[in-house]
Amino acid sequence: MKHRVRISICVGLLLILASCASAAADVPLASLDPQLLLERVDTYRRLNRPIQALHIVETVAARDGWTPSLAGIAGTLRRATGDLEGAVAAWSLIPSPDSGLLRSVAQTQIELGDWPEAAETLVRLMDIAPDERWAALNYGLLMASIDPQAATYALQTAAEDNAYRTLANVILDTISRNQDQPLLPMRVGVALADQSQWAFAEVAFARAADLNDPYAEALAYLGLARDRQGKDGGDSILRAVALEPGNARVRYLQGVHLRAEGDATGAIDALAQAAALDPQNPAHYAELAQAYRDNHDLTQAENWLLTAVAVSNNAPRYQEMLALFYADEGVNLTTSGLEALEQTLTGLPDSADARAGYGWALYTAGEVERGKAIIEEVLQRDSGNTRALYFKAQILLDSGVEDEALALLERVASGTSDFAVPARTLLDDLRR
């Protein structure tokens, strides 16, 4: 009851604010007192109406001139509307930015890919805030393929923070092992890609491609890095394939790119060539299996996953992929998916994803209570496991507990896991 009262009060206040803003809208902005205008800006910001707030800020600035306060607000509002370049331009009007503002500027420049400007801002930030480990980390990641000496100093500083230590040390080790080598940018790029630092990896691969032109593998990785950021990596991939059509790594990355583009048939062709060119690499068979799965050919998918496990000498990574395949697709296989899953799980006692998949497979096979118990066990150990959360949401929907299921689906949908898209799709279906 108290919760409902609080909601009613909040709604009432918002309606009053909206009413006040609407009533004042008839008064010409230029005639209002500056304090009243800024109060209206605050009102629009509370109503989450950044465009209207920005219009007032710019009206005040046009009449009275830009102040650091107005420029700061304008930058924040422009960023809120998605105008990142406008945000940086507004913040640049502030003559003496503090460390908090410089961090916002640097972060925005990194998102824009304005690398020279980002590097300059990060240096300014480190100059006025020597203990700013975030700036040191980002500067080190950016400079690792450009100026390894400067990057080393910055990354050593960043490694003093527990939150950044692992990533910083990985790149420091890569620099150390490849110091003065012409392929340093390439090795740095691969290390950054392994850590999912795709923006910085793109910088490194572009530099590797330029310094060693023509360099097919660097171009292929450059395409992958662009793909992972939602950009178009196709041109780089095509150049790489044209340069070295018989390069297994290039063909593999072409297959990964085509899968991301939704071209399962093209991906199968590229990945089959990669496997033929380098038959001892289990990653080629595993990715080929996923392409067949995309193409709804589960028999071939199972066959190539089994091949990946065999070629890798039963490496846990590929056993887990096989287990998850059986967990997700077992009901659609002609063989006993549940039986195969149970056999695969014997080598994966610590895989939370595989256990969650096993629980779901049991549930769908009719062993409801046992399946539910296993999924709950996974969540007790790892409350953020998205696979288990997604499966639990489906179980709650089956039980008619829709509110709790929606809350779990929203949690999964807000992330970046493989279950984010199906969670969003299910939410959309439920809300129609």
C-alpha positions as CSV (number, residue, x, y, z in Angstrom):
1,M,0.0,0.0,0.0
2,K,2.8,2.4,0.9
3,H,4.5,1.5,-2.3
4,R,1.4,2.5,-4.3
5,V,1.1,5.8,-2.4
6,R,4.7,6.7,-3.2
7,I,4.0,5.9,-6.9
8,S,0.9,8.1,-6.9
9,I,2.9,11.0,-5.3
10,C,5.7,10.7,-7.9
11,V,3.2,10.6,-10.8
12,G,1.4,13.6,-9.3
13,L,4.6,15.6,-9.1
14,L,5.6,14.7,-12.6
15,L,2.2,15.9,-13.9
16,I,2.6,19.1,-12.0
17,L,6.0,19.7,-13.5
18,A,4.7,18.9,-16.9
19,S,1.8,21.3,-16.4
20,C,4.1,24.1,-15.2
21,A,6.4,23.5,-18.2
22,S,3.4,23.6,-20.6
23,A,2.0,26.8,-19.0
24,A,5.3,28.6,-19.3
25,A,5.8,27.5,-22.9
26,D,3.6,30.4,-24.1
27,V,6.0,33.0,-22.6
28,P,8.9,34.0,-25.0
29,L,12.1,32.4,-23.8
30,A,14.2,35.5,-24.4
31,S,12.0,37.6,-22.0
32,L,12.4,35.3,-19.1
33,D,14.8,35.8,-16.2
34,P,17.9,33.6,-16.4
35,Q,17.1,31.9,-13.1
36,L,13.6,31.0,-14.4
37,L,15.1,29.6,-17.6
38,L,17.5,27.4,-15.7
39,E,14.7,26.2,-13.4
40,R,12.8,25.2,-16.6
41,V,15.9,23.3,-17.8
42,D,15.9,21.4,-14.5
43,T,12.2,20.6,-15.0
44,Y,12.8,19.2,-18.5
45,R,15.7,17.2,-17.3
46,R,13.6,15.6,-14.5
47,L,11.0,14.9,-17.2
48,N,13.7,13.2,-19.3
49,R,13.2,15.7,-22.1
50,P,16.8,16.6,-23.0
51,I,16.0,18.2,-26.4
52,Q,13.7,20.8,-24.8
53,A,16.2,21.4,-22.1
54,L,19.0,21.8,-24.6
55,H,16.9,24.4,-26.6
56,I,16.6,26.5,-23.5
57,V,20.3,26.3,-22.6
58,E,21.3,27.3,-26.1
59,T,18.7,30.2,-26.0
60,V,20.3,31.5,-22.8
61,A,23.8,31.1,-24.2
62,A,22.8,33.0,-27.4
63,R,21.5,35.8,-25.3
64,D,24.0,36.0,-22.5
65,G,27.0,34.1,-23.7
66,W,28.4,30.7,-22.8
67,T,29.5,30.1,-19.3
68,P,31.3,26.9,-18.1
69,S,28.1,25.8,-16.3
70,L,26.0,26.2,-19.4
71,A,28.6,24.4,-21.6
72,G,28.7,21.6,-19.1
73,I,24.9,21.2,-19.1
74,A,24.8,21.4,-22.9
75,G,27.4,18.7,-23.3
76,T,25.6,16.4,-21.0
77,L,22.3,17.0,-22.8
78,R,23.8,16.5,-26.2
79,R,25.3,13.2,-25.1
80,A,21.9,12.2,-23.7
81,T,20.4,12.7,-27.2
82,G,23.2,10.7,-28.8
83,D,25.0,13.7,-30.3
84,L,28.5,12.7,-29.2
85,E,30.3,15.1,-31.4
86,G,28.1,17.9,-30.2
87,A,28.8,16.9,-26.6
88,V,32.6,17.1,-27.1
89,A,32.2,20.5,-28.9
90,A,30.1,21.9,-26.0
91,W,32.5,20.6,-23.3
92,S,35.4,22.2,-25.3
93,L,34.0,25.6,-24.4
94,I,35.0,25.1,-20.7
95,P,38.5,26.6,-20.3
96,S,39.5,24.7,-17.1
97,P,37.7,21.3,-17.0
98,D,38.0,19.3,-13.9
99,S,39.0,15.6,-13.9
100,G,35.3,14.4,-13.9
101,L,34.6,16.4,-17.1
102,L,37.9,15.3,-18.8
103,R,36.9,11.7,-18.1
104,S,33.5,12.2,-19.8
105,V,35.2,13.9,-22.8
106,A,37.8,11.1,-23.1
107,Q,35.1,8.4,-22.9
108,T,33.1,10.1,-25.6
109,Q,36.1,10.5,-27.8
110,I,36.9,6.8,-27.4
111,E,33.3,6.0,-28.4
112,L,33.7,8.2,-31.4
113,G,37.0,6.7,-32.4
114,D,38.7,10.1,-32.3
115,W,42.0,8.6,-31.2
116,P,44.4,11.5,-31.4
117,E,41.9,13.7,-29.5
118,A,41.3,10.9,-27.0
119,A,45.0,10.4,-26.4
120,E,45.4,14.1,-25.7
121,T,42.5,14.3,-23.3
122,L,43.7,11.2,-21.4
123,V,47.2,12.8,-21.0
124,R,45.6,16.0,-19.7
125,L,43.5,13.9,-17.3
126,M,46.5,12.0,-16.0
127,D,48.4,15.3,-15.6
128,I,45.8,16.8,-13.3
129,A,44.9,13.5,-11.6
130,P,48.0,11.3,-11.4
131,D,46.0,8.6,-9.5
132,E,43.4,8.3,-12.3
133,R,43.8,4.6,-13.1
134,W,41.0,4.5,-15.6
135,A,42.8,7.1,-17.7
136,A,46.1,5.2,-17.4
137,L,44.4,2.0,-18.5
138,N,42.7,3.5,-21.5
139,Y,45.8,5.4,-22.6
140,G,47.9,2.2,-22.2
141,L,45.5,0.2,-24.3
142,L,45.4,2.9,-27.0
143,M,49.2,3.4,-27.2
144,A,50.2,-0.3,-26.9
145,S,50.4,-0.7,-30.7
146,I,51.7,2.9,-31.3
147,D,54.1,3.8,-28.5
148,P,54.8,0.7,-26.4
149,Q,57.1,2.5,-24.0
150,A,54.5,5.1,-23.1
151,A,51.9,2.3,-23.0
152,T,54.1,0.2,-20.6
153,Y,54.4,3.1,-18.1
154,A,50.6,3.8,-18.2
155,L,49.6,0.1,-17.9
156,Q,51.9,-0.4,-14.9
157,T,50.1,2.5,-13.3
158,A,46.7,1.0,-14.2
159,A,47.8,-2.4,-12.8
160,E,47.9,-0.9,-9.3
161,D,44.1,-1.0,-9.3
162,N,42.7,-4.4,-8.7
163,A,39.9,-3.8,-11.2
164,Y,42.3,-3.2,-14.1
165,R,45.2,-5.5,-13.1
166,T,44.4,-8.6,-15.1
167,L,43.8,-6.7,-18.4
168,A,46.8,-4.4,-17.9
169,N,49.1,-7.3,-17.2
170,V,47.9,-9.3,-20.2
171,I,48.9,-6.3,-22.5
172,L,52.1,-5.6,-20.6
173,D,53.1,-9.2,-21.1
174,T,52.3,-9.0,-24.8
175,I,54.4,-5.9,-25.2
176,S,57.3,-7.4,-23.2
177,R,57.4,-10.6,-25.3
178,N,57.2,-8.7,-28.7
179,Q,59.3,-5.6,-27.9
180,D,60.9,-4.2,-31.1
181,Q,59.2,-6.8,-33.3
182,P,57.6,-5.7,-36.5
183,L,54.5,-7.8,-35.6
184,L,54.0,-6.1,-32.2
185,P,50.8,-4.3,-33.3
186,M,49.4,-7.5,-34.6
187,R,50.2,-9.4,-31.4
188,V,48.8,-6.6,-29.3
189,G,45.6,-6.6,-31.5
190,V,45.1,-10.3,-30.9
191,A,45.6,-9.9,-27.1
192,L,43.1,-7.0,-27.0
193,A,40.6,-9.0,-29.1
194,D,41.0,-12.0,-26.7
195,Q,40.0,-9.5,-23.9
196,S,37.1,-8.2,-26.0
197,Q,38.6,-4.7,-26.2
198,W,37.5,-4.4,-29.8
199,A,37.8,-0.6,-30.2
200,F,41.5,-0.7,-29.2
201,A,42.0,-3.9,-31.1
202,E,40.8,-2.1,-34.3
203,V,43.5,0.5,-33.7
204,A,46.2,-2.2,-33.4
205,F,45.0,-4.2,-36.4
206,A,44.8,-1.1,-38.6
207,R,48.3,-0.2,-37.6
208,A,49.6,-3.7,-38.3
209,A,47.9,-3.7,-41.7
210,D,49.5,-0.3,-42.6
211,L,53.0,-1.1,-41.3
212,N,53.1,-4.5,-43.1
213,D,51.0,-3.8,-46.2
214,P,49.8,-6.0,-47.7
215,Y,49.0,-8.1,-44.7
216,A,45.9,-10.3,-45.2
217,E,45.6,-11.6,-41.6
218,A,45.7,-8.1,-40.1
219,L,43.0,-7.0,-42.6
220,A,40.8,-10.0,-41.7
221,Y,41.2,-9.3,-38.0
222,L,40.5,-5.6,-38.6
223,G,37.2,-6.7,-40.2
224,L,36.4,-8.8,-37.2
225,A,37.1,-6.0,-34.8
226,R,34.8,-3.7,-36.8
227,D,32.1,-6.3,-36.9
228,R,32.2,-6.7,-33.1
229,Q,31.6,-3.0,-32.7
230,G,28.5,-3.0,-35.0
231,K,30.5,-1.5,-37.8
232,D,30.9,-2.9,-41.3
233,G,34.0,-5.1,-41.5
234,G,33.1,-6.6,-44.9
235,D,35.5,-4.5,-47.0
236,S,38.5,-5.5,-44.9
237,I,37.5,-9.2,-45.0
238,L,37.1,-9.1,-48.8
239,R,40.6,-7.5,-49.3
240,A,42.1,-10.2,-47.0
241,V,40.5,-13.0,-48.9
242,A,41.6,-11.5,-52.3
243,L,45.2,-11.3,-51.0
244,E,45.4,-14.8,-49.5
245,P,42.5,-17.1,-50.5
246,G,44.5,-20.1,-49.2
247,N,45.1,-18.7,-45.7
248,A,43.2,-20.8,-43.2
249,R,43.0,-18.0,-40.6
250,V,41.6,-15.6,-43.2
251,R,39.0,-18.1,-44.3
252,Y,38.1,-18.8,-40.7
253,L,37.6,-15.1,-40.0
254,Q,35.6,-14.8,-43.2
255,G,33.3,-17.5,-42.0
256,V,32.9,-15.7,-38.6
257,H,32.0,-12.5,-40.5
258,L,29.5,-14.2,-42.8
259,R,27.8,-15.9,-39.8
260,A,27.4,-12.5,-38.2
261,E,25.9,-11.2,-41.4
262,G,23.4,-14.0,-41.4
263,D,24.9,-15.8,-44.5
264,A,25.0,-19.3,-43.1
265,T,25.6,-20.9,-46.5
266,G,28.5,-18.6,-47.3
267,A,29.9,-19.2,-43.8
268,I,29.8,-23.0,-44.3
269,D,31.8,-22.7,-47.5
270,A,34.4,-20.4,-45.9
271,L,34.7,-22.5,-42.7
272,A,34.9,-25.8,-44.6
273,Q,37.9,-24.3,-46.6
274,A,39.5,-23.2,-43.3
275,A,39.1,-26.7,-41.9
276,A,40.6,-28.2,-45.1
277,L,43.5,-25.8,-45.0
278,D,44.3,-26.4,-41.3
279,P,42.6,-29.7,-40.3
280,Q,44.3,-29.8,-36.8
281,N,42.6,-26.6,-35.6
282,P,39.4,-27.5,-33.5
283,A,38.1,-23.9,-33.7
284,H,37.5,-24.3,-37.4
285,Y,35.2,-27.4,-36.8
286,A,33.4,-25.7,-33.9
287,E,32.6,-22.6,-35.9
288,L,31.6,-24.8,-38.9
289,A,29.2,-26.6,-36.5
290,Q,27.6,-23.3,-35.5
291,A,27.2,-22.3,-39.1
292,Y,25.4,-25.6,-39.8
293,R,23.2,-25.0,-36.7
294,D,22.4,-21.6,-38.1
295,N,21.3,-23.4,-41.3
296,H,19.1,-25.7,-39.2
297,D,21.2,-28.8,-40.1
298,L,21.6,-30.3,-36.6
299,T,23.0,-33.6,-37.8
300,Q,26.0,-31.9,-39.4
301,A,26.3,-29.5,-36.5
302,E,26.6,-32.4,-34.1
303,N,29.1,-34.2,-36.3
304,W,31.4,-31.2,-36.5
305,L,31.2,-30.5,-32.8
306,L,32.2,-34.1,-32.1
307,T,35.1,-33.6,-34.5
308,A,36.2,-30.5,-32.7
309,V,36.2,-32.4,-29.4
310,A,38.2,-35.2,-30.9
311,V,40.7,-33.0,-32.6
312,S,41.2,-30.9,-29.4
313,N,41.8,-34.1,-27.4
314,N,38.7,-33.5,-25.3
315,A,39.5,-29.9,-24.4
316,P,37.0,-28.6,-21.9
317,R,36.1,-25.6,-24.1
318,Y,34.8,-27.9,-26.9
319,Q,33.2,-30.4,-24.6
320,E,31.3,-27.5,-23.1
321,M,30.2,-26.4,-26.6
322,L,29.0,-29.9,-27.3
323,A,27.2,-30.1,-24.0
324,L,25.4,-26.8,-24.6
325,F,24.5,-27.9,-28.1
326,Y,22.8,-31.1,-26.6
327,A,21.1,-29.0,-23.9
328,D,19.7,-26.5,-26.4
329,E,18.9,-28.8,-29.3
330,G,18.7,-32.3,-27.8
331,V,14.9,-32.4,-28.2
332,N,15.3,-31.8,-32.0
333,L,18.0,-34.5,-32.5
334,T,17.2,-37.9,-33.9
335,T,19.6,-39.5,-31.4
336,S,19.0,-39.2,-27.6
337,G,20.1,-35.7,-26.9
338,L,19.6,-36.1,-23.1
339,E,21.6,-39.3,-23.0
340,A,24.4,-37.7,-25.0
341,L,24.4,-34.6,-22.8
342,E,24.7,-36.7,-19.6
343,Q,27.7,-38.5,-21.1
344,T,29.4,-35.2,-22.1
345,L,28.8,-33.7,-18.7
346,T,31.0,-36.2,-17.0
347,G,34.0,-34.2,-18.2
348,L,32.5,-30.8,-17.2
349,P,31.8,-30.8,-13.4
350,D,32.4,-27.1,-13.0
351,S,30.5,-25.7,-16.0
352,A,27.6,-23.6,-14.7
353,D,26.2,-23.2,-18.3
354,A,26.3,-26.9,-19.0
355,R,24.6,-27.7,-15.7
356,A,21.9,-25.1,-16.4
357,G,21.4,-26.6,-19.8
358,Y,21.2,-30.1,-18.3
359,G,18.5,-28.8,-15.9
360,W,16.5,-27.4,-18.8
361,A,16.9,-30.6,-20.8
362,L,15.6,-32.6,-17.9
363,Y,12.7,-30.2,-17.4
364,T,11.7,-30.4,-21.1
365,A,12.0,-34.2,-21.0
366,G,9.4,-34.4,-18.3
367,E,11.7,-34.6,-15.2
368,V,10.3,-31.3,-14.0
369,E,11.3,-31.2,-10.4
370,R,14.8,-32.5,-11.0
371,G,15.4,-30.0,-13.8
372,K,14.1,-27.1,-11.6
373,A,16.3,-28.2,-8.7
374,I,19.4,-28.2,-10.9
375,I,18.7,-24.7,-12.3
376,E,18.1,-23.4,-8.8
377,E,21.4,-25.0,-7.7
378,V,23.2,-23.2,-10.5
379,L,21.7,-19.8,-9.5
380,Q,22.6,-20.4,-5.9
381,R,26.3,-20.7,-7.0
382,D,26.1,-18.0,-9.7
383,S,23.1,-15.7,-9.4
384,G,24.0,-13.9,-12.6
385,N,24.2,-16.9,-14.9
386,T,22.1,-15.7,-17.8
387,R,21.4,-19.2,-19.2
388,A,19.9,-20.3,-15.9
389,L,18.0,-17.1,-15.5
390,Y,16.5,-17.4,-18.9
391,F,15.4,-21.0,-18.3
392,K,14.0,-20.2,-14.9
393,A,11.9,-17.4,-16.5
394,Q,10.5,-19.9,-18.9
395,I,9.7,-22.3,-16.1
396,L,7.9,-19.5,-14.2
397,L,5.9,-18.7,-17.3
398,D,4.8,-22.3,-17.5
399,S,3.7,-22.0,-13.9
400,G,1.7,-18.9,-14.5
401,V,4.1,-16.7,-12.4
402,E,4.4,-14.0,-15.1
403,D,5.5,-11.0,-13.0
404,E,8.6,-12.8,-11.7
405,A,9.3,-14.2,-15.2
406,L,9.2,-10.8,-16.7
407,A,11.6,-9.4,-14.1
408,L,14.1,-12.2,-14.9
409,L,13.7,-11.7,-18.7
410,E,14.3,-7.9,-18.4
411,R,17.4,-8.6,-16.5
412,V,18.7,-11.0,-19.2
413,A,17.6,-8.7,-22.0
414,S,19.5,-5.8,-20.6
415,G,22.8,-7.6,-20.9
416,T,25.0,-8.7,-23.8
417,S,24.9,-12.5,-23.4
418,D,23.7,-14.9,-26.1
419,F,20.4,-15.0,-24.4
420,A,19.8,-11.2,-24.5
421,V,18.2,-11.3,-27.9
422,P,15.8,-14.3,-27.3
423,A,14.9,-12.7,-23.9
424,R,14.0,-9.4,-25.7
425,T,12.0,-11.3,-28.3
426,L,10.1,-13.2,-25.6
427,L,9.4,-10.0,-23.8
428,D,8.0,-8.4,-26.9
429,D,5.7,-11.4,-27.5
430,L,4.5,-11.3,-23.9
431,R,3.6,-7.6,-24.1
432,R,1.6,-7.7,-27.3
